[in-house]
Amino acid sequence: ANGVEVAYRDATGERTISADYCVAALPPHIMARVPTNLGDAVTAALKTPTLTPVGKIGLEYRSRWWEAEDRIYGGITETDLDLTHVWYPSYGFHGKRGTIVGYYNTGANARTYGSLTPGQRVERALAQGAKIHGDRYRTELANAFSVAWHRTPYLEAGWVGWPSRTTGEYELLNQPQGRVYFAGDWLTYWIAWQNGAFDSARKVVTALHSRVQAGG
């Protein structure tokens, strides 16, 4: 009733930290696996959002051939390939090098690429992208980096979605549970965007400030 305790384990062993309040900013599906005394309704609500697999690759090229040869300055090529999108940088025009987003995909396409090794992701992305841009898509490549957010520990998704915001779970987690507050983009209407995280953080900090000012 007068505070919170969070137990955790790190390289030095098990520890407990005490505080007046807790702002829980873990993704909901991760938080749902953390044992708490907040009740079954909270745990069930945390399990409600659905996970979105997401993948992305950056392809760095030795020259900005898409500008010099194709006059492409920023923007996106929408495809019916499993790449989904190819994005071009909107900065550093005519510089020595540049990085293209070779794919930014979700769902089944993201799982397909995510199941591959990093090297295999590059090869698949190059093979598909060459259908659009030709051999230079492969021959001019300098480096690459990819990520599969659904395979990243403690994230396990690019973002989450709500099957419904009117069945009570969304409203429940947007309210303090005793001295525990939940925060994250998933508790706003700007899921997957930084402004959603900012919006949620501002809401929680404002609520905590008001509560403490009123005597807590």
N, C-alpha and C positions, 0 to 999 in steps of 0.2 A: 504493500500500500504506500510505502514511503520512498521507494527507489527501485532500481533494477540491478540484476546481476547477469553477466554474460560469461559463461565458461568457454574457454578455447584451448587449443593445443598448438604449440609451436615447437621449434627445434630444441627448446630448453625444457619442455615438458608441459604439464597441464597448469593452467592459470585461470583465475577468476578476476574480473574487473567489475567494480561497483560504480554506479552513477545515479544521478537523479532521474534521468530519462534515457531512453534508447531510440535512436533513429535507425531503423533497419532498412538498408538500401540494397540488399542482395536481390538478385532476380527472384521473382515469386516462387518458381519451381525449385530453386535452390533453398530458399527460406523454408519451404514446406517440409524439407527433410531435416530441418534443425529441430530437435526436441525443445518444446516450450511448454509453459503453463498457461498459454493464452486461450486454450479451448479448442474443441473440435471444429467449431464454425470458422474460426480463423484459419486453421490448417486446411479445411476444405476450400475456403475462398482462395487461398494461395495456390491451390492445385487447379483452379479453374482456367486461368489463361492458357492458351495453346501456343506451342513453340513453333518458331519459324526458322528452318534451316537457311543459312545465308553464306554465300561464298564470294570472294573477290580476288582478282589477281592484278598486280601492277607489272607492266612490261616496259622496261627502260630501253630506249633505242639510242644508238650512237649518233643519229641525225633525226631531225624533225621532218621526215620525208612527207608526212601528211600535210604539212604546211607548204613546204617548198614545191612539192609536185602536185598535190591535190587541192591546195588552197582551203584546207580544213582548219578553221580556227575555233577550237572549242566545240561543244555540242556532243551529240550522241548518235550513234548508228543503232537503231532498233533492229533486231534480227529475229528470224524464226529458228535460229540455231540454239544449241544449249548454252551458248554464251549469254543469251538474252540481250545484253547491252554491250556496246563498246564505247567508252568515253574518251574524249580528247581533252588535253589540258587547255584551260582558258587563260594561261599566263605564260610568261617567258617566251613569247613568240620569236621564232627564228634564233633561238638560243642553240648552243652546241648539241645538247641532248634534250630528251623529253620522255615522259612516262605516260603511257596509255593505260587506262583500265581495260584489260583484255576481256574480262567478264565480270558481271555483277549479277548473280542469279540467286534465286530462292527456290524452296520446295524441292521437287525431284531433281531438277538440274543441279542444285547446290549439293544435294546428297551424292549425285554422280561424281562430281569433281572432288567433293570432300573425301570420298572413299579411295581416291588415288594418292600416290606419293606426291610430294611437291614437284619432283621432276616430271612425273606423268601428267600433272595438271598443266605444266608449261607446254608440254608436247601437244596435248589435246587442244589447248587454247590457241596455239600457233597454227595447228592444222585447220581449225575452224576459221580463225581470223584470216588465214591466207586465202580462203574462199572469197573474201571481200576485197582484200588489199594486195593479193599476189605474193610473190616470193620475198619481197623486201620485208614483209611481216616477220619472216624468219631470219633472213640474212643480216638485217640491221640490228637484231636484238643484242643488247649488252648484258642485261641482267633481268631477273624476275623475282617477285615475292608474292606468295598467295596466303590466304587465310580462310579457314572454314570455321566460322564462329560456333557452329553446333558441335564441333569437336574440341573446343577450347574449354579447359577445366574452369569450373565456377561460373561459366556463362551458359554453355550448352545450347545456345540459340543466338541468332542475330538480334531478335526481339520477340516479343510475345504479342498475342492478340486476345481480345475478349470475345467469346461466343455471344455474350450479351452483357450490357451494362445496366440492365433493368431488373435483374433477378436477385439483387442484394449484395453480391460478393464485392463488386466494385465500390459500392457505397460503404460497405463495412470496412474495407481496408483503407479507405480515405478518411477514416475516423480513428482517433487514438484508441488503442486497446490498453486501458490502464495508463501506464507510463511509456508505452511503446508506440512509436509512430512509424508508419511505412512511407517510403519515398522512392520515386523513380519515374522515368518516362512512362512506364506502363500504367501509372495511376493518373494519367492525363489523356487528353485527346490528341496529343502529339507524340504518339508512340514511335520509337526508333529515331527521334530527332533530339538534338541537344536541348532545344528550347523546352521540350517536354520535361527533361531532367531539371532544368532551371526552374520551370513553373512549379513542379512538385516540391523542390527544395525550398523555394520561397514560401509556398503555402505552409509547409511544416514549420519552418523557422518562425514565421509570423504567428502561427498558432501556439508554438512553445513560448514565444516572447509574451504574448497576451496572457497565457496561463500563469507564467511565473510572476508577471506584473500584478496579477490578481491574487497571488498568494499560493499558486500551485496546486 
